[in-house]
Amino acid sequence: MSHMKFFSGRTAVMLISALVLSTLPAPSSSAAVVSFPDVRPFKLFVPTTYDPSVPIPLILALHGYGQSSAQFEKYLGLTSIAQTRGFLYVHPDGTKDRAGTQFWNATPECCDFQSPKVNDDAYLMSIIDEVSSKYAVDSQRIYIIGHSNGGFMTNRMACNHADRIAAVVNMAGGSFTKSALCAPKVPVSILEVWGTADETYVGNHIIGKPIPGAIKTISTWAAINQCSTSGEKQPDKIDLDPVIKGAETTITDFPQCPIGTSVQLWSIAGANHVPHMSQTFASMMVDFLLAHPKASSITN
């Protein structure tokens, strides 16, 4: 398994470790997994409760640098949640570089290090469009979850397609260093999930390029969405990481957002770049997404 190196000065720190693989309930044998053959094929999970007369949510999940869609699915376990909660689910693969490492061309900082550049923005929108053309997708409930490089890509999609994407969850992935490159015309709900022991929590460099950390990224999104840029920590902590003892995660909320929009940072005290995952953890991220359908336009 390939790893992504984040460089700070002369010290190279490995921040993507082996993913924690959980044994999760298998989806119902009668649930459909539909393959879409193309230049870049993908598979769609369709829950057994699907009724073509009733539009339902669509969630995309984007793996990290050097990972695969299959590995990311084992980590998150979203297939079983999609069956239980009743949403359409796609976990596509990024492109392989010359060394065979899979990546997403998200921002100038991360992580297409070759030429010519890959247009992953268009690829992911083509998935949304193709699934929407063949299945009853609720256009107000299209969501993306991404980790690390996939988190960068998730943020890019939120910047570029806020008119289509209602909410995103970014796990330990940065955004554009130049904030002017992210200028959505409508609000999009944002949840950032970050381990405080992750070197990228306070910002870092990727191959010499600076990246914003957790606080800078979430504060920028609060400003973009016209929320208060002063975060308010909720008094009660939550338990996300099953390996870290007790309720270790602080929720910081950015109030005064447009109606229906939320901007939050979940800081997992003591967790690294790849927090340990439980089905409760994954379900809570899904809960955030499903609670935030497409909001109204930002007013100036």
C-alpha positions as CSV (number, residue, x, y, z in Angstrom):
1,M,0.0,0.0,0.0
2,S,1.4,3.4,-1.0
3,H,1.6,6.2,1.5
4,M,1.5,9.9,1.1
5,K,4.4,11.9,2.6
6,F,3.7,15.4,4.1
7,F,6.9,17.3,4.4
8,S,7.7,19.9,7.1
9,G,11.2,21.3,6.9
10,R,13.6,18.3,6.6
11,T,11.3,15.9,8.5
12,A,9.2,13.5,6.5
13,V,6.3,12.2,8.5
14,M,4.2,9.3,7.3
15,L,0.6,10.4,7.9
16,I,-1.4,7.8,6.1
17,S,-1.1,4.5,7.9
18,A,-2.8,1.3,7.2
19,L,-6.6,1.7,7.3
20,V,-8.4,0.2,10.2
21,L,-10.6,-2.5,8.7
22,S,-13.8,-3.3,10.5
23,T,-15.9,-6.3,10.1
24,L,-19.4,-4.9,9.3
25,P,-22.7,-6.5,8.5
26,A,-22.9,-7.5,4.8
27,P,-25.7,-5.8,2.8
28,S,-28.8,-7.8,2.0
29,S,-28.2,-10.4,-0.7
30,S,-31.1,-8.9,-2.7
31,A,-29.6,-5.4,-2.7
32,A,-28.3,-4.3,-6.2
33,V,-24.7,-3.4,-7.1
34,V,-24.9,-1.9,-10.6
35,S,-21.8,-1.5,-12.7
36,F,-21.4,1.4,-15.1
37,P,-18.8,0.4,-17.7
38,D,-16.9,3.3,-19.2
39,V,-13.3,4.7,-19.5
40,R,-13.4,5.1,-15.7
41,P,-16.1,2.6,-14.5
42,F,-17.8,2.8,-11.1
43,K,-20.3,0.7,-9.2
44,L,-23.6,2.0,-7.6
45,F,-25.1,0.4,-4.5
46,V,-28.9,0.4,-4.6
47,P,-30.7,-0.5,-1.3
48,T,-33.4,-3.0,-1.3
49,T,-35.9,-0.3,-0.3
50,Y,-35.4,1.6,-3.5
51,D,-38.6,2.7,-5.2
52,P,-38.1,4.5,-8.5
53,S,-41.1,6.7,-7.7
54,V,-39.5,8.1,-4.6
55,P,-36.3,10.2,-4.9
56,I,-33.6,9.3,-2.4
57,P,-30.2,10.7,-1.4
58,L,-26.9,10.0,-3.2
59,I,-23.6,9.8,-1.4
60,L,-20.1,9.6,-3.0
61,A,-17.1,8.5,-0.9
62,L,-13.6,9.4,-2.0
63,H,-10.6,7.5,-0.8
64,G,-7.2,9.0,0.2
65,Y,-3.9,9.1,-1.7
66,G,-2.5,5.7,-2.3
67,Q,-5.7,4.0,-1.3
68,S,-8.5,2.3,-3.3
69,S,-12.3,2.5,-3.2
70,A,-12.5,-1.0,-1.8
71,Q,-10.1,-0.2,1.0
72,F,-12.1,3.0,1.8
73,E,-15.3,1.1,1.9
74,K,-13.9,-1.4,4.3
75,Y,-12.8,1.5,6.5
76,L,-16.1,3.4,6.4
77,G,-18.5,0.5,6.1
78,L,-21.0,2.7,4.3
79,T,-22.6,-0.1,2.2
80,S,-24.4,-1.5,5.3
81,I,-25.5,2.0,6.3
82,A,-26.8,2.8,2.8
83,Q,-28.9,-0.3,3.1
84,T,-30.2,0.6,6.5
85,R,-30.8,4.3,5.8
86,G,-31.9,4.0,2.2
87,F,-29.5,6.0,0.0
88,L,-27.7,5.4,-3.2
89,Y,-24.0,5.0,-2.7
90,V,-20.9,5.2,-5.0
91,H,-17.2,4.9,-3.9
92,P,-15.2,5.4,-7.1
93,D,-11.5,5.1,-7.7
94,G,-9.0,7.8,-8.5
95,T,-6.5,7.6,-11.3
96,K,-3.3,5.7,-11.0
97,D,-0.1,7.6,-11.6
98,R,3.0,6.2,-13.3
99,A,4.0,4.4,-10.1
100,G,0.5,2.9,-9.8
101,T,-0.6,5.1,-6.9
102,Q,-4.2,6.2,-7.0
103,F,-4.9,9.9,-6.5
104,W,-7.5,12.7,-7.0
105,N,-6.5,15.9,-8.8
106,A,-8.2,18.1,-6.2
107,T,-6.3,21.4,-5.8
108,P,-2.9,22.8,-6.9
109,E,-1.6,21.6,-3.5
110,C,-2.9,18.0,-3.7
111,C,-2.4,15.6,-5.4
112,D,-1.8,15.3,-9.1
113,F,2.0,15.4,-9.4
114,Q,2.2,14.5,-13.1
115,S,1.3,15.9,-16.5
116,P,-1.1,16.1,-18.3
117,K,-3.6,16.8,-15.4
118,V,-6.6,14.6,-14.7
119,N,-10.1,16.2,-14.7
120,D,-11.5,14.6,-11.6
121,D,-14.0,17.4,-11.2
122,A,-15.7,16.5,-14.5
123,Y,-15.4,12.7,-13.7
124,L,-17.3,13.0,-10.4
125,M,-19.9,15.3,-11.9
126,S,-20.4,12.7,-14.7
127,I,-21.1,10.1,-12.0
128,I,-23.7,12.3,-10.3
129,D,-25.3,13.0,-13.7
130,E,-25.3,9.4,-14.9
131,V,-26.8,8.0,-11.7
132,S,-29.3,10.8,-11.6
133,S,-30.4,10.0,-15.2
134,K,-31.0,6.3,-14.4
135,Y,-32.2,6.4,-10.8
136,A,-34.5,8.6,-8.7
137,V,-31.9,10.8,-7.1
138,D,-33.2,13.6,-4.8
139,S,-31.4,16.6,-6.3
140,Q,-31.6,18.4,-3.0
141,R,-29.7,15.6,-1.2
142,I,-26.4,14.9,-3.0
143,Y,-23.5,14.5,-0.7
144,I,-19.7,13.7,-0.7
145,I,-17.4,12.2,2.0
146,G,-13.7,12.2,1.5
147,H,-10.5,11.4,3.4
148,S,-7.1,13.1,3.0
149,N,-6.5,13.6,-0.7
150,G,-10.2,12.6,-1.1
151,G,-11.0,15.3,1.4
152,F,-9.2,17.9,-0.7
153,M,-11.3,16.6,-3.7
154,T,-14.5,16.9,-1.6
155,N,-13.7,20.5,-0.7
156,R,-13.1,21.3,-4.4
157,M,-16.4,19.8,-5.4
158,A,-18.1,21.9,-2.7
159,C,-16.4,25.0,-4.0
160,N,-17.2,24.3,-7.6
161,H,-20.6,22.7,-7.4
162,A,-22.5,24.1,-4.4
163,D,-25.5,24.4,-6.6
164,R,-25.6,20.6,-6.9
165,I,-24.0,19.4,-3.7
166,A,-25.9,19.9,-0.4
167,A,-23.3,19.0,2.1
168,V,-19.9,17.4,2.5
169,V,-17.7,15.7,5.1
170,N,-14.0,16.2,4.8
171,M,-11.8,14.0,6.9
172,A,-8.3,15.4,7.4
173,G,-8.2,17.0,3.9
174,G,-7.2,20.6,3.2
175,S,-8.6,23.0,0.6
176,F,-7.3,25.7,-1.7
177,T,-4.5,27.8,-0.2
178,K,-5.8,30.7,-2.3
179,S,-9.2,31.3,-0.9
180,A,-10.2,33.2,-4.1
181,L,-10.3,29.9,-5.9
182,C,-13.3,28.8,-3.8
183,A,-16.3,31.0,-4.6
184,P,-19.5,29.1,-4.5
185,K,-22.7,31.0,-5.3
186,V,-24.9,29.3,-2.8
187,P,-24.2,27.9,0.7
188,V,-23.1,24.3,1.3
189,S,-23.0,22.6,4.7
190,I,-19.5,21.6,5.7
191,L,-18.3,19.1,8.3
192,E,-14.6,18.8,8.9
193,V,-13.4,15.8,10.9
194,W,-9.8,16.0,12.1
195,G,-7.5,14.3,14.6
196,T,-5.6,16.7,16.7
197,A,-2.5,14.5,16.6
198,D,-2.5,14.7,12.8
199,E,0.3,17.0,11.7
200,T,-2.0,18.5,9.1
201,Y,-4.4,19.7,11.9
202,V,-2.4,22.9,12.2
203,G,-1.4,23.0,8.6
204,N,1.7,21.6,6.8
205,H,3.3,21.2,3.4
206,I,2.8,18.7,0.6
207,I,6.0,18.3,-1.5
208,G,6.9,21.9,-0.4
209,K,3.5,23.4,-1.0
210,P,1.8,24.9,2.0
211,I,-1.7,23.7,2.9
212,P,-4.2,25.1,5.4
213,G,-5.0,23.1,8.5
214,A,-8.2,22.4,10.3
215,I,-8.9,25.8,11.8
216,K,-8.0,27.8,8.7
217,T,-10.0,25.5,6.4
218,I,-13.2,25.5,8.5
219,S,-12.9,29.3,9.3
220,T,-12.6,29.9,5.5
221,W,-15.8,27.9,4.9
222,A,-17.6,29.8,7.6
223,A,-16.7,33.1,5.9
224,I,-17.7,31.7,2.5
225,N,-21.1,30.6,3.8
226,Q,-21.6,34.0,5.6
227,C,-21.7,32.4,9.0
228,S,-20.0,33.8,12.1
229,T,-16.2,33.1,11.8
230,S,-16.0,32.8,15.6
231,G,-16.4,29.1,16.4
232,E,-18.4,28.1,19.5
233,K,-17.4,24.8,21.2
234,Q,-20.4,22.8,22.3
235,P,-20.3,21.8,26.0
236,D,-20.8,18.1,25.5
237,K,-18.1,16.0,23.8
238,I,-18.9,12.9,21.7
239,D,-17.2,9.6,21.4
240,L,-16.1,8.9,17.9
241,D,-12.8,6.9,18.0
242,P,-13.4,3.5,19.7
243,V,-9.7,3.2,20.6
244,I,-9.4,6.5,22.5
245,K,-10.9,6.3,25.9
246,G,-14.0,8.3,26.7
247,A,-15.7,11.1,24.8
248,E,-12.7,12.6,23.0
249,T,-14.2,14.7,20.3
250,T,-15.0,18.4,20.6
251,I,-17.7,19.9,18.2
252,T,-17.0,23.5,17.2
253,D,-20.0,25.1,15.6
254,F,-20.0,28.3,13.5
255,P,-23.4,30.0,14.1
256,Q,-25.5,32.5,12.2
257,C,-25.2,30.5,9.0
258,P,-28.0,30.9,6.3
259,I,-31.1,28.9,7.2
260,G,-30.5,25.2,6.7
261,T,-26.7,25.5,6.5
262,S,-24.3,24.2,9.1
263,V,-20.5,24.6,9.4
264,Q,-18.8,22.3,12.0
265,L,-15.4,21.0,13.0
266,W,-15.1,17.8,14.9
267,S,-11.7,17.7,16.6
268,I,-10.7,14.2,17.8
269,A,-8.3,14.6,20.6
270,G,-5.3,12.3,20.2
271,A,-6.3,10.8,16.9
272,N,-3.9,10.8,14.0
273,H,-4.4,11.2,10.2
274,V,-6.5,8.0,10.1
275,P,-8.8,7.9,13.1
276,H,-10.1,4.5,14.1
277,M,-13.5,3.9,12.6
278,S,-16.6,2.4,14.1
279,Q,-20.1,2.1,12.5
280,T,-21.3,4.7,15.0
281,F,-18.6,7.1,13.8
282,A,-19.6,6.5,10.2
283,S,-23.3,6.8,11.0
284,M,-22.9,10.1,12.7
285,M,-21.2,11.5,9.6
286,V,-24.1,10.3,7.5
287,D,-26.5,11.8,10.0
288,F,-24.9,15.2,9.5
289,L,-25.2,14.9,5.7
290,L,-28.8,13.7,5.6
291,A,-29.8,16.4,8.1
292,H,-28.7,19.1,5.6
293,P,-30.5,19.1,2.2
294,K,-29.7,21.8,-0.3
295,A,-30.1,25.2,1.3
296,S,-31.3,28.5,-0.1
297,S,-29.0,30.9,-2.0
298,I,-26.6,33.2,-0.1
299,T,-27.9,36.7,0.0
300,N,-25.4,39.6,-0.2
